[in-house]
């Protein structure tokens, strides 16, 4: 006989002796159903890439799955990727595999709860009724924002691109958030597109969150350079946080202190910085340590800022994103980066 699982299209097949050959033929169900419940959890509801997360408990797993399923339904209902669940799942799976890989390596990165919060933010971009200045962001633009955000989260190296000259430092912050703190990047995208402003991760001395309003012009999608809508919203939110009304064309650039201000505002912590412009240099071990414990490192050279996002210990190479406009993104030796 077979039994439907919830309201899904999936079924559990049972034989006369109580085994579940469709999943694990050696597993038998106790009278109290304990193993059946464990089997449903491990083999059905939990993606394979999440099963080895030691932090996961039963409540976390089902909370994650509920949020994930809600987003899939909302994405289909609002026509994300033309309503293709298969395409949405493809980007989601790539995002989850990449995001959770840092934790498996023992590096600071998103955990299961962070990924769930990311999906909740993306769902609310689609479902929340926009207020204030965010009313200029229509349904089609919010759908586009979710699509571009999913691509960015799945493949930051390919889909994070800077705007005009001067936004390269902000690009480095965005790369770090997409890779290590996706819940904070999507929180800003959600706030901007539904409320017209973004808020700080922490509070000021008065115990209040810092609120940064965007202009209607900054919220409207404006195709420019290779920048996606999610790139645009984040970069304009960061520009607004630094006190400019610019849409990038007349932006004057970002100092190291301003870069860290945007990072603190968005996620509560500074970024690591390798400043070869001012001749500071750095030790290779320090950059590796920063990648493990703090996330991407802003790599500054005369006239430009890139992001060191990863390290391969086998080949002794660092991955650099936004190498002079993305023309030569890739793996570089410590010597290439001026490391000691």
Buried (B, 14 or more C-beta within 10 A) or exposed (E): EEEEEEEEEEEBEBEEEEBBEBBEEEBEBEEEEEBBEBBBBBBEBBBEBBEEBEEBEEEBBEBBBBBBBBBBEBBBEBBBBEEEBEBBBBBBEBBBEBBBBBBEEEBBBBBBBBBBBBBBBBBBBBBBEBEEBBEBBEEEBBBBBBBBBBBBBBBBBEBBBBBBBBBBBBBBBBBBBBBBBBBBBBBBBBBBBBBBBBBBBEEEEEEEBBEBBBBEEBBBBBEBBBBBBBBBBBBBBBBBBBEBEBBBEEBEBBEBEBBBBBBBBBBEBBBBBBBBBEEEEBEBEBBBEBBBEBBBBBBBBEEBBBBBBBBEEEEEBBBBBBBEBBEEBEBBEBEEBBBE
